[in-house]
Amino acid sequence: MDDMDKQKLTITVDECAKLLGISRGLCFQMVHEGKIPHLRFNKRIVIPKWAIENLLQEPPPVNLTPAAK
């Protein structure tokens, strides 16, 4: 990671997907559902780095649905 990457305040959806270990498609879906906060500049979508940090610090949701047999 070079100095420019360290100074960036936002990341792309592709970069976000790689950081979270999820597919690009799932990351776009989560952005469109509002699960990942983002900024839109015309057609370009960027995600603030603080949003990913906050997302990872939130407690995971409790799954109250019984597991399928």
C-alpha positions as CSV (number, residue, x, y, z in Angstrom):
1,M,0.0,0.0,0.0
2,D,1.6,3.3,-1.0
3,D,1.2,6.7,0.7
4,M,-1.7,7.8,-1.7
5,D,-3.7,4.7,-0.6
6,K,-3.2,5.5,3.0
7,Q,-4.5,9.1,2.5
8,K,-7.6,8.1,0.6
9,L,-10.8,8.7,2.6
10,T,-12.9,6.4,0.4
11,I,-12.6,3.1,-1.3
12,T,-14.4,1.6,-4.3
13,V,-17.0,-1.1,-4.2
14,D,-14.4,-3.6,-5.5
15,E,-11.9,-2.6,-2.8
16,C,-14.6,-2.9,-0.2
17,A,-15.6,-6.4,-1.4
18,K,-11.9,-7.5,-1.2
19,L,-11.6,-6.1,2.3
20,L,-14.7,-7.8,3.6
21,G,-14.0,-11.1,1.7
22,I,-17.3,-11.0,-0.2
23,S,-18.1,-11.0,-3.8
24,R,-18.4,-7.8,-5.8
25,G,-22.0,-8.5,-6.5
26,L,-22.9,-9.0,-2.9
27,C,-21.1,-5.7,-2.0
28,F,-23.1,-3.9,-4.6
29,Q,-26.3,-5.5,-3.3
30,M,-25.5,-4.4,0.3
31,V,-24.7,-0.8,-1.0
32,H,-28.1,-0.6,-2.8
33,E,-29.9,-2.0,0.2
34,G,-28.3,0.6,2.4
35,K,-26.4,-1.9,4.5
36,I,-23.1,-0.3,3.5
37,P,-23.1,3.6,3.7
38,H,-21.8,5.1,0.5
39,L,-21.5,8.3,-1.5
40,R,-22.6,8.6,-5.1
41,F,-20.9,11.0,-7.6
42,N,-22.9,10.7,-10.8
43,K,-22.5,7.0,-11.6
44,R,-19.5,6.5,-9.3
45,I,-20.0,4.9,-5.9
46,V,-17.5,5.2,-3.2
47,I,-17.5,4.0,0.4
48,P,-16.0,6.1,3.2
49,K,-13.4,4.1,5.1
50,W,-15.0,5.0,8.4
51,A,-18.2,3.3,7.3
52,I,-16.4,0.0,6.9
53,E,-14.7,0.4,10.3
54,N,-18.1,1.1,11.9
55,L,-19.7,-1.8,10.1
56,L,-17.1,-4.2,11.5
57,Q,-17.4,-2.8,15.0
58,E,-21.2,-3.3,15.2
59,P,-22.3,-6.4,17.0
60,P,-23.5,-9.1,14.7
61,P,-27.3,-9.5,14.4
62,V,-28.8,-12.4,16.4
63,N,-30.3,-15.1,14.1
64,L,-33.5,-16.1,15.7
65,T,-34.5,-18.5,12.9
66,P,-33.9,-22.1,13.8
67,A,-31.4,-23.9,11.5
68,A,-32.9,-26.0,8.7
69,K,-32.7,-29.7,9.1
